Amino acid sequence: LILTFMIAFFNFTIFDELFFNDKYIEDIDFSDEINNYDKINKIELQYEYLKRETINSIDVFYIYPNDDKESMNGIVIMFHACTRRGDDFFKYPEEKKISNYILNELNMGIISISSRDNIGSQNHCWQLEPHIKQNRDLLNIVTVLPKFIEDQELARFDRYGYGISSGGFILSLVERHVNQENIENLTFKGLIFTLSSGVDVAMASPNFKTKSAFIYMENDMYVPAEIINESIEALDSRNIKNKKFSVKPHPLHGKYFYDQLKLSVEFSEAIFDWIKINEFLDIENYIYKDTRRSIMLPKLFQKFNITKTEHENLFLAIEEEIHKAFALHECTVENLDLAFNFIINNNDYI
């Protein structure tokens, strides 16, 4: 019984560490590509148009398509996940794909701010207390953003809310509060919750009124489909339109990291070969162990001398792609087009 408990608790990680023997014998130097990743691989985004305004000591990051708000189709107010900041939607690979889609495909502007927890903390999660008197993040949002929207003359545009993980939870609280208090400058036409079900008391509130889409990952143990379904039931009970979109695991292949991250074919194949040879894939090349608990990523980074301090963007890019391949609680652009299509258009059967 004790052994069974230990194995379940540590999820084999300690045992994997003790008995891991790297079977990959190739020794190819990719240091030039690793060190120059940021220069070589930049997703096109209109960085020169990104601006920041400070209101009540809170930074508001915003960007309009081609710096022209007069011709844009709307505004997306974005709430980051834990360990991120408001401006990270314009820094990291998958977040940049999301921002790129909103700016270039939807022709919409983006507004984002950071959680208060970003000050002196490594967690950076949004506060989830349901009442505004105990939730400084919620107070900041409903105080700062309406003023910003008024100052920028954005009230005339349709507004959509997008939240990842804890960002989705705070978005649900914002939705409830702005309807409860009739804050017209911050009401939404549609909401997207990625890796998030929203806060129970918010979803169940009669003041949660807006059409919502949920993007979830099939192997997500943090916000599994069962929790998403509870939020959907709460919305269904009040006839609020909603739809969920599933992100499934993806098999790896030799050019996977070339396709996703624009690494060289040689480097992509080397990463795949290392993962395959060291038996982290099943017979169909799907990752079969929890990517956040197994030793695969630490050993992979160690093998290719990739460190978070020296190669942050590449480190996070590979980390994101591995978690996405396993479909485990990771920022993703997948199904974002379907989710926006659902909340923007009148077709409820997309």
Secondary structure, DSSP 4 states (H G I P E B T S, - for coil): -HHHHHHHHHTTHHHHHHH-----------HHHHHTHHHH------GGG-EEEEETTEEEEEE-GGG-GGG---EEEEE--TT--GGGGGTSHHHHHHHHIIIIIS--EEEEE--GGGTT-S--PPP--SSGGG-HHHHHHHHHHHHHHHHTT-TTS-EEEEEETHHHHHHHHHHHHHHHTT-GGG--SEEEEES----HHHHTSTT--S-EEEEEETT-SSS-HHHHHHHHHHHHTTT--EEEEEE------TTHHHHHH---HHHHHHHHHHHHHTT-B-TTS-B-S-TTTSSHHHHHHHHTT--TTTSHHHHHHHHHHHHHHHT-S----TTHHHHHHHHHSS-TT-
